[in-house]
Structure formats: C-alpha cells, structure tokens
Amino acid sequence: MGLAKKQNNKNLFKGRQFTAEIILWAVRLYLQFPISYRDLERMFSDRGIQVDHTTLFRWIQAYAPELDKRIRPHLRMKNGSWRVDETYIRVKGKWVYLYRAVDATGQTIDFLLSPKRDAAAARRFFRKALKQAHTVNPRTITVDKNAAYPIATKAMKQGGELRRFAKLRQVKFLNNIVEQDHRRIKRLVRPGLGFKSFTSASQTLSGYEAMAMIRKAPVAGVPANDMGAQRDFIATLFGAVA
C-alpha cells in the first residue's frame, strides 16, 4: 500500500471518537441485518459502548458509499445474461424506484436509485452498469413488460452503447431471480420506516448492495456467509486492523 493510500485511509477515520474497528463493525452489522439505528445503539450499549443512534446514522452515510466504491475493483466478472427489474423504495413519504440487475447466477451487476421510472432512467441505469469493470456488454437483457425498456435499449443500440444483436426479452417469469433478490432489500429497509432524503436513501442502499455482493461471494478469497472472512476483507479495504 502506497503512502498516499495509507494517508487516505487514515483520513477516513480522522476526528472520529471511536476506532475504525468499532465503526466498521457497526457498518457491517447495519448493512447486513434488518435492524434500526436504535437497535444498533442498544447492541453497542450491551457491550459497554455508548454511541448515539444519530452518530450511527452518520457513520452509515459516510462509509456505506465508500464500501461500495472500494469493493468494485475486487468483484469477479459477471456473465452476459442480465436480469433487470425495479422495486419501490419510500423516500420522504413518496415512492422512488430502485433499478437492479443480476446475472443468470444471481450475482449483482449494478443498481441505481431513480425518482422516475421511464426510458431516461433505464438508460442511466444501463450506462452505469456498463461502465463497471466487472460487467460485460450483455447478450441478453431480461425485463418485465415495462414499455420504457424497448425504447431505452433501441436508443442505446443506435448509439453503439449496446451490442446490435443484444436480445431484449420481456418475459416476467424469467426475472424471478432478481425479484426474489428484491426481498432482501425490502427486509433491510423496513426497520427504518422509510428514508428522510433521496441522498440518504441512495447512500444507504449502496451499502446494502455492497454488503450483499460480499455475502454472495463474488470476491476471491471471501467465502459466502463467512463473517470472519468478510470482516477481514472489509478491514483490509479500509486499511484498518481486523
């Protein structure tokens, strides 16, 4: 690890009252299990650590998107069979749309929170996914009957962003794999009773998805559901002592 990277890791936790180990422990628990910030505050108290739920919220907002960013270079390559769908998330009392895609094996390809559900939002999502180092230009894209997808994919083929012969399949039952994966997001979101802002929703959801990527074992050397290996891997990502 170079000097600049060491300094960057150090600055991530500079000024915090608690150690990186404690902060990352809280981040991992919150992003992995359906608990509220007050639940997590009580869990800390049971261990003799007094930390307010508002502080825990700030930690998630700071480190969840950072986890998502740092895990990306370590993800294994996904296959070219994309299963794309949206689910609903409540933000400030209104529904917004979480675009999500997995490959044929159920590995997460990417995600995007959007205030709208239209062709423009679908294009933004596809473009974001295509930019990732762990994705390939898909040979098939399976979606539901949402009319926005044919419009979006046609425009992207014409612009050379998608392969000309990429096949769009509007077959709902083939998307069961991604619809089942939505349930995990719903379980995690439920204890918080909705998000107070689009930004906090986006940052928290990025952490939910990043932690799920680790749990699904798309990272070399991190077995699925091995919490010790996950702890050590995340500590390494942040340059912290496991």
Secondary structure, DSSP 8 states (H G I E B T S, - for coil): --HHHHHHHHHHTTT-SS-HHHHHHHHHHHHHS---HHHHHHHHHHTT----HHHHHHHHHHHHHHHHHHHGGGB----SEEEEEEEEEEETTEEEEEEEEEETTS-EEEEEEES--SHHHHHHHHHHHHTSTT----SEEEE-S-THHHHHHHHHHHTTSS-TT-EEEE-GGGGHHHHHHHHHHHHHHGGGTSBSSHHHHHHHHHHHHHHHHHHT--BTT--TT-HHHHHHHHHHHTT---
